[in-house]
Amino acid sequence: MDGKECPQTAFAIGGKRRSYRRMPVPWKQHIVSDPEILHGKPRLKGTRIPVGLVLGYLAAGKTSADILTEFPDLTSEQIAACLDYAWELAEFEAVI
């Protein structure tokens, strides 16, 4: 790392307070898009698992461990890459 502290974020899901420390993940190494596969939806490289599916599981309150049980070929780094991808999209500034 470059010596900078990763910001810690707190949030509540289902009445439970959780926090996480944003860890930089090279999402571009894990997420690809090809118009010939899944109609171009972003997916995890080497799979047909769309990023949106993983994010949906997380939004529903599933943990990384739950997702890894459901999809044993995935890695925790791939799940973190999905979150980092979503974070970067949310930080995108559109000029209107």
C-alpha positions, 0 to 999 in steps of 0.5 A, spaced: 500 500 500 502 507 499 501 508 506 494 511 506 489 509 511 483 506 508 477 509 510 472 505 515 465 505 513 459 503 518 452 501 515 446 498 518 443 492 515 437 488 518 438 492 524 445 490 525 451 495 525 457 493 520 463 496 518 468 495 513 475 497 511 475 499 504 481 495 501 483 497 494 482 491 489 484 491 482 477 490 480 480 491 472 483 484 473 477 481 475 471 484 471 470 484 464 465 485 459 464 482 452 458 483 448 458 476 446 457 474 453 451 475 457 449 481 453 455 485 455 454 485 462 460 486 467 462 479 469 467 476 473 473 474 468 473 466 467 465 465 469 458 467 467 457 470 473 455 477 473 457 482 477 450 484 479 448 477 481 454 478 487 452 485 489 445 483 489 447 477 494 451 482 498 445 487 498 440 482 501 445 481 507 449 475 504 456 474 507 462 473 502 462 466 506 455 465 504 457 467 496 463 462 496 459 457 499 454 458 493 459 459 488 465 455 490 469 457 484 469 464 486 474 467 491 474 473 496 478 477 492 473 477 486 467 478 491 471 484 493 473 486 486 465 487 485 464 491 491 470 496 489 467 496 482 460 498 484 464 503 489 468 506 483 461 507 479 458 510 485 463 515 485 463 517 478 461 524 476 456 526 471 456 533 468 449 534 466 
